[in-house]
Amino acid sequence: MVTNFTWRILIVGLVVGVLAAVCYFFIEKDEEEKRRNAYLDKMRNKVKK
């Protein structure tokens, strides 16, 4: 099977790939921020006791 890749298809694929990478980057940062906040809350509770 032969597929014709036009410039339009390649550019759309590139844009979709970049958007996916950006979304993945920000989702990863959100998870890391939640983990850090949980750790800080745990430390604050230790200090209060």
C-alpha positions in Angstrom: 0.0 0.0 0.0 1.4 3.4 -1.0 0.5 6.4 1.1 1.0 9.9 -0.3 2.3 12.2 2.4 1.6 15.8 1.5 3.1 18.8 3.3 -0.3 19.5 4.8 -0.5 16.0 6.4 3.1 16.3 7.7 2.4 19.8 9.2 -0.8 18.6 10.9 1.0 15.6 12.3 3.8 17.9 13.6 1.3 20.2 15.2 -0.5 17.3 16.9 2.7 15.9 18.2 3.8 19.3 19.6 0.4 19.8 21.3 0.6 16.3 22.8 4.1 17.0 24.2 3.1 20.3 25.7 0.0 18.7 27.4 2.2 15.8 28.7 4.7 18.3 30.1 2.0 20.3 32.0 0.2 17.2 33.3 3.6 15.9 34.6 4.2 19.2 36.4 0.7 19.2 38.0 1.3 15.7 39.4 4.7 16.8 40.8 3.2 19.8 42.4 0.5 17.7 44.1 3.2 15.4 45.4 5.2 18.3 46.8 2.2 19.9 48.4 1.3 16.7 50.1 4.8 16.4 51.4 4.8 20.0 52.8 1.4 19.4 54.4 2.8 16.3 56.1 5.8 18.3 57.4 3.6 21.1 58.7 1.5 18.6 60.6 4.6 17.1 62.2 5.8 20.6 63.4 2.4 21.4 64.9 2.4 18.3 67.2 
